[in-house]
Amino acid sequence: MSKGERPGGLSALRRLMIMGFSALLTLAMVLALVAAWALWTYQGPGLAAKDGKTHVVVLRRGSGLNEIASALEKAGIVRSAPVFLAAAQITGAARELKAGEYEFPSKAPMSRVLNDIRKGKVVRHQVTIPEGWTSEMVVELLMKQDALTGEVATPPEGSILPETYDYERGEERAAVLQRMMDDRDRLLATLWEKRKGGLPIRTPEEAVILASIVEKETGLASERPRVAAVFINRLNRGMRLESDPTIIYGLTKGRPLGRGIRRSELERPNPYSTYQIDGLPPTPIANPGRASLAAVLDPPDTDEIFFVADGTGGHVFSSTLEEHNRNVLRWRGVEQQKSAEHKGAEAEN
């Protein structure tokens, strides 16, 4: 029997080796289980959203990796902040995570969450500027967007391009407004360069002024070229534009009048009234859209110099005063019929 062995037993060294091997095997199994859990946590289904549809979280600018991981865990988007931290480090995303507002579908895997934040797939909000709005109305709308920040001054009339614009939560209102103005400048420069020859418009700003009148005269896109042609023809002939919206702008700065124009308002001195002034008013009366800007810089060739409402939302165009007067009489008849029907309906009620 050798030293260190007991009769019928194992040596102390051998027992230590077996115990050590068992410990290592146990540790390996634990590590394997932890790794499997971490992998499942990273790639498997995430947590369900409280509303059953989406998770929303805002990651502030300047957030570090620890803060981001903690915010995601508190929002119920990831199961484990430490696993998110480890995944960000292992994948190399740790220094590429971007601040902003994020929206994830319910049960989104952590891998999807990390990838979206790494690529900066933030929530894009939208604001739509209707054609024909004044700059003051646009600023009021921007001030109502809770996701935007900062104050903004009202820009010159006609300097904004009416469109739908994307923005991120926390973005400055001034930055969004600047994009609207930059888009208008780019579009106007392109259209001005390709403008039709022989137009009675000397500058791009004059084109915007006339386009704003066209914008307010008709809500039908198909009519804008003809309306523009009428005004171009009148300017070429030295005729006044005689556009009702110019009167209204001088009275309310573009706010809806809510009624017809009174005779006293027609006669009141008004620097915008194209019934009183020759040529164009001093500034645009609204922010014209793409179609109106294009129409005044490339109008169709017509001899029409008049138009009047036809009672269906559109207009009737004419080339002579006699024809126009007949169209006006028909329109007045339509107005009288509508007024009689309205009174009859009120009497029944």
C-alpha positions as CSV (number, residue, x, y, z in Angstrom):
1,M,0.0,0.0,0.0
2,S,1.5,3.4,-1.0
3,K,1.7,6.3,1.3
4,G,-1.4,8.7,1.3
5,E,-3.8,5.9,0.6
6,R,-6.2,4.3,3.0
7,P,-7.2,0.7,2.8
8,G,-10.0,0.4,0.3
9,G,-10.0,4.2,-0.4
10,L,-8.7,6.9,-2.8
11,S,-5.7,9.0,-2.3
12,A,-6.3,12.6,-1.2
13,L,-4.9,13.9,-4.4
14,R,-7.3,11.8,-6.5
15,R,-10.2,13.0,-4.4
16,L,-9.2,16.6,-4.9
17,M,-8.9,16.1,-8.6
18,I,-12.4,14.5,-8.8
19,M,-13.8,17.4,-6.6
20,G,-12.1,19.9,-8.8
21,F,-13.4,18.3,-12.0
22,S,-16.9,18.2,-10.6
23,A,-16.7,21.8,-9.6
24,L,-15.5,22.8,-13.1
25,L,-18.2,20.7,-14.7
26,T,-20.8,22.4,-12.5
27,L,-19.4,25.8,-13.3
28,A,-19.4,25.0,-17.0
29,M,-23.0,23.9,-16.9
30,V,-23.9,27.1,-15.0
31,L,-22.1,29.2,-17.5
32,A,-23.7,27.4,-20.4
33,L,-27.2,27.9,-18.8
34,V,-26.3,31.6,-18.2
35,A,-25.1,32.0,-21.8
36,A,-28.2,30.2,-23.1
37,W,-30.4,32.5,-21.0
38,A,-28.5,35.6,-22.2
39,L,-28.8,34.5,-25.8
40,W,-32.5,33.8,-25.4
41,T,-32.9,37.2,-23.7
42,Y,-31.1,38.9,-26.6
43,Q,-32.7,37.1,-29.5
44,G,-35.9,35.7,-28.1
45,P,-39.3,37.5,-27.8
46,G,-39.2,40.6,-25.7
47,L,-41.7,41.8,-23.1
48,A,-45.3,42.5,-24.0
49,A,-46.3,46.2,-24.2
50,K,-48.7,47.4,-21.6
51,D,-51.2,48.4,-24.2
52,G,-50.6,45.2,-26.2
53,K,-49.3,47.1,-29.2
54,T,-46.2,49.2,-28.8
55,H,-43.5,50.4,-26.4
56,V,-42.4,54.1,-26.5
57,V,-39.3,55.4,-24.9
58,V,-37.4,58.7,-25.1
59,L,-33.6,58.5,-24.8
60,R,-32.3,61.9,-23.9
61,R,-29.4,63.5,-25.6
62,G,-26.2,62.8,-23.8
63,S,-27.4,59.6,-22.3
64,G,-24.6,57.1,-21.5
65,L,-24.9,53.4,-22.2
66,N,-25.8,52.6,-18.5
67,E,-28.6,55.2,-18.6
68,I,-29.9,53.9,-21.9
69,A,-30.0,50.3,-20.7
70,S,-31.7,51.3,-17.4
71,A,-34.3,53.4,-19.3
72,L,-35.1,50.5,-21.6
73,E,-35.5,48.1,-18.6
74,K,-37.7,50.5,-16.7
75,A,-39.9,51.0,-19.7
76,G,-40.4,47.3,-20.0
77,I,-38.8,47.0,-23.4
78,V,-35.8,44.8,-22.4
79,R,-35.8,42.1,-19.7
80,S,-32.3,42.8,-18.5
81,A,-30.2,46.0,-18.5
82,P,-26.9,44.0,-17.9
83,V,-27.6,41.8,-20.9
84,F,-28.3,44.9,-23.0
85,L,-25.0,46.4,-21.8
86,A,-23.1,43.3,-22.6
87,A,-24.7,42.9,-26.1
88,A,-24.0,46.6,-26.9
89,Q,-20.3,46.0,-26.0
90,I,-19.9,42.7,-27.8
91,T,-21.6,43.9,-31.0
92,G,-19.7,47.2,-31.0
93,A,-22.9,49.3,-30.8
94,A,-22.0,50.8,-27.4
95,R,-20.6,54.0,-28.9
96,E,-23.1,54.3,-31.8
97,L,-26.4,54.5,-29.8
98,K,-28.5,57.5,-30.8
99,A,-30.8,59.7,-28.6
100,G,-34.4,60.3,-29.6
101,E,-37.9,58.9,-29.3
102,Y,-38.3,55.2,-30.2
103,E,-41.3,53.0,-30.7
104,F,-41.0,49.2,-30.7
105,P,-43.7,46.6,-31.3
106,S,-44.8,44.5,-28.4
107,K,-42.4,41.6,-27.6
108,A,-39.7,43.1,-29.9
109,P,-36.5,41.1,-29.4
110,M,-33.6,42.9,-27.7
111,S,-31.6,42.4,-30.9
112,R,-34.2,44.5,-32.7
113,V,-34.2,47.2,-30.0
114,L,-30.4,47.5,-30.0
115,N,-30.2,47.6,-33.8
116,D,-32.9,50.3,-34.1
117,I,-31.2,52.5,-31.5
118,R,-27.8,51.9,-33.2
119,K,-29.3,53.0,-36.6
120,G,-31.2,55.9,-35.0
121,K,-34.6,54.7,-36.2
122,V,-36.4,57.4,-34.2
123,V,-40.1,58.1,-34.3
124,R,-40.9,60.6,-37.1
125,H,-43.7,63.0,-36.4
126,Q,-45.4,65.0,-39.1
127,V,-47.0,68.4,-39.6
128,T,-48.9,69.3,-42.7
129,I,-49.1,72.9,-43.9
130,P,-52.2,73.4,-46.1
131,E,-51.8,75.4,-49.3
132,G,-52.9,79.0,-48.9
133,W,-52.2,79.3,-45.2
134,T,-50.6,82.5,-44.0
135,S,-47.2,82.5,-42.3
136,E,-48.8,83.5,-39.0
137,M,-51.1,80.4,-39.2
138,V,-48.2,78.2,-39.9
139,V,-46.3,79.4,-36.8
140,E,-49.4,78.9,-34.7
141,L,-49.6,75.3,-35.9
142,L,-45.9,74.7,-35.1
143,M,-46.4,76.1,-31.6
144,K,-49.2,73.5,-31.0
145,Q,-46.8,70.6,-31.8
146,D,-45.9,69.4,-28.3
147,A,-43.0,67.3,-29.6
148,L,-41.2,70.4,-30.8
149,T,-39.2,72.9,-28.7
150,G,-38.3,76.6,-28.7
151,E,-40.0,79.8,-29.9
152,V,-40.1,80.9,-33.5
153,A,-40.7,84.2,-35.2
154,T,-43.2,84.6,-38.0
155,P,-41.4,84.6,-41.4
156,P,-42.3,86.8,-44.3
157,E,-45.5,86.0,-46.1
158,G,-45.1,83.5,-49.0
159,S,-41.7,82.3,-47.8
160,I,-42.9,78.8,-46.8
161,L,-43.7,75.8,-49.1
162,P,-46.9,74.1,-48.0
163,E,-46.1,70.4,-47.6
164,T,-46.1,67.6,-45.1
165,Y,-42.9,67.7,-43.0
166,D,-41.2,65.1,-40.8
167,Y,-39.6,66.0,-37.5
168,E,-38.2,64.3,-34.4
169,R,-39.3,64.8,-30.8
170,G,-37.2,67.6,-29.2
171,E,-36.3,69.2,-32.5
172,E,-36.4,73.0,-32.6
173,R,-39.4,74.7,-34.2
174,A,-37.0,77.1,-35.9
175,A,-35.2,74.2,-37.6
176,V,-38.5,72.8,-38.9
177,L,-39.6,76.2,-40.2
178,Q,-36.2,76.7,-41.9
179,R,-36.7,73.5,-43.8
180,M,-40.0,74.8,-45.0
181,M,-38.4,78.0,-46.2
182,D,-35.4,76.2,-47.8
183,D,-37.7,73.9,-49.7
184,R,-39.6,76.9,-51.1
185,D,-36.4,78.6,-52.1
186,R,-35.2,75.5,-54.0
187,L,-38.5,75.0,-55.8
188,L,-38.8,78.6,-56.7
189,A,-35.3,78.8,-58.1
190,T,-36.0,75.7,-60.3
191,L,-39.3,77.0,-61.6
192,W,-37.9,80.5,-62.2
193,E,-35.0,79.2,-64.2
194,K,-37.5,77.3,-66.5
195,R,-40.1,80.1,-66.6
196,K,-42.0,80.8,-69.8
197,G,-40.9,83.8,-71.9
198,G,-42.8,87.0,-72.1
199,L,-44.3,87.0,-68.6
200,P,-45.2,90.3,-66.9
201,I,-43.3,89.1,-63.8
202,R,-39.9,90.7,-63.2
203,T,-38.7,88.8,-60.1
204,P,-39.2,85.5,-58.3
205,E,-40.9,87.4,-55.4
206,E,-43.4,88.8,-57.9
207,A,-44.1,85.2,-59.0
208,V,-44.8,84.3,-55.4
209,I,-47.2,87.2,-55.0
210,L,-49.2,86.3,-58.0
211,A,-49.1,82.6,-57.1
212,S,-50.5,83.4,-53.7
213,I,-53.5,85.1,-55.3
214,V,-54.0,82.1,-57.6
215,E,-53.9,79.9,-54.6
216,K,-56.6,81.8,-52.8
217,E,-58.9,82.1,-55.9
218,T,-59.5,78.4,-56.4
219,G,-59.3,75.2,-54.5
220,L,-59.3,73.1,-57.6
221,A,-55.8,72.1,-58.8
222,S,-57.1,71.6,-62.4
223,E,-58.1,75.3,-62.5
224,R,-54.9,76.9,-61.3
225,P,-53.3,77.1,-64.7
226,R,-56.3,78.8,-66.2
227,V,-56.7,81.2,-63.3
228,A,-53.0,82.0,-63.5
229,A,-53.4,82.7,-67.3
230,V,-56.3,85.1,-66.6
231,F,-54.2,87.1,-64.3
232,I,-51.2,87.1,-66.6
233,N,-53.4,88.3,-69.5
234,R,-54.8,91.1,-67.3
235,L,-51.3,92.2,-66.3
236,N,-50.2,92.2,-69.9
237,R,-53.1,94.3,-70.9
238,G,-52.7,96.8,-68.1
239,M,-55.9,95.7,-66.4
240,R,-56.4,95.5,-62.6
241,L,-56.5,92.0,-61.2
242,E,-59.7,92.6,-59.2
243,S,-59.2,89.7,-56.9
244,D,-61.4,89.4,-53.8
245,P,-58.8,87.6,-51.7
246,T,-56.5,90.6,-51.9
247,I,-59.2,92.7,-50.2
248,I,-59.7,90.1,-47.5
249,Y,-56.0,90.0,-46.8
250,G,-55.9,93.8,-46.3
251,L,-58.8,93.5,-43.9
252,T,-57.8,90.4,-41.8
253,K,-54.2,89.4,-42.8
254,G,-55.6,86.3,-44.5
255,R,-58.0,85.1,-41.8
256,P,-61.3,83.9,-43.2
257,L,-63.8,86.8,-43.3
258,G,-66.8,84.5,-42.6
259,R,-69.1,86.5,-44.8
260,G,-69.2,88.3,-48.1
261,I,-67.2,91.5,-48.7
262,R,-69.3,94.6,-47.9
263,R,-69.4,97.6,-50.3
264,S,-67.9,99.8,-47.7
265,E,-64.9,97.4,-47.5
266,L,-64.5,97.5,-51.3
267,E,-64.3,101.3,-51.1
268,R,-62.2,101.6,-48.0
269,P,-58.5,102.4,-48.7
270,N,-56.6,99.1,-48.8
271,P,-53.0,98.8,-50.1
272,Y,-53.7,95.1,-50.9
273,S,-57.0,95.6,-52.8
274,T,-56.4,94.9,-56.5
275,Y,-59.6,96.7,-57.2
276,Q,-57.8,99.9,-56.1
277,I,-54.2,99.3,-57.1
278,D,-52.6,98.6,-60.4
279,G,-50.5,95.5,-60.7
280,L,-49.6,93.3,-57.8
281,P,-50.1,93.9,-54.1
282,P,-47.0,94.7,-52.0
283,T,-46.5,91.2,-50.6
284,P,-47.9,87.7,-51.1
285,I,-51.3,87.2,-49.4
286,A,-50.6,83.5,-48.4
287,N,-48.1,80.7,-48.9
288,P,-48.7,79.2,-52.4
289,G,-48.2,75.5,-53.1
290,R,-46.2,73.9,-55.9
291,A,-49.1,73.9,-58.4
292,S,-49.8,77.6,-58.1
293,L,-46.1,78.5,-58.3
294,A,-45.8,76.4,-61.4
295,A,-48.9,77.8,-62.9
296,V,-47.9,81.4,-62.8
297,L,-44.4,80.7,-64.3
298,D,-45.7,78.4,-67.1
299,P,-49.4,79.4,-67.8
300,P,-51.3,78.1,-70.8
301,D,-51.8,80.3,-73.8
302,T,-55.3,81.6,-73.6
303,D,-57.2,84.9,-74.3
304,E,-59.4,84.6,-71.2
305,I,-59.5,87.6,-68.9
306,F,-62.5,86.9,-66.7
307,F,-63.8,84.1,-64.4
308,V,-66.6,83.7,-62.0
309,A,-67.9,81.0,-59.8
310,D,-70.2,78.4,-61.4
311,G,-71.9,77.2,-58.3
312,T,-70.3,73.8,-58.2
313,G,-67.0,74.8,-56.6
314,G,-65.3,75.7,-59.9
315,H,-65.4,78.7,-62.2
316,V,-66.6,79.7,-65.7
317,F,-64.0,81.5,-67.8
318,S,-64.5,84.0,-70.5
319,S,-62.7,86.2,-73.0
320,T,-65.1,89.1,-73.4
321,L,-66.9,91.3,-71.0
322,E,-70.2,90.5,-72.6
323,E,-69.7,86.8,-72.0
324,H,-68.5,87.4,-68.5
325,N,-71.6,89.5,-67.6
326,R,-73.8,86.7,-68.8
327,N,-71.9,84.3,-66.5
328,V,-72.2,86.7,-63.6
329,L,-76.0,86.8,-64.1
330,R,-76.1,83.0,-64.1
331,W,-74.0,82.9,-60.9
332,R,-76.3,85.4,-59.2
333,G,-79.3,83.3,-60.1
334,V,-77.6,80.3,-58.5
335,E,-76.9,82.4,-55.4
336,Q,-80.5,83.5,-55.2
337,Q,-81.8,79.9,-55.6
338,K,-79.4,78.7,-52.8
339,S,-80.6,81.5,-50.6
340,A,-84.2,80.6,-51.1
341,E,-83.6,77.0,-50.4
342,H,-81.7,77.9,-47.2
343,K,-84.6,80.1,-46.0
344,G,-87.0,77.3,-46.8
345,A,-85.0,74.8,-44.8
346,E,-84.9,77.2,-41.8
347,A,-88.7,77.7,-42.0
348,E,-89.3,73.9,-41.9
349,N,-87.0,73.6,-38.9
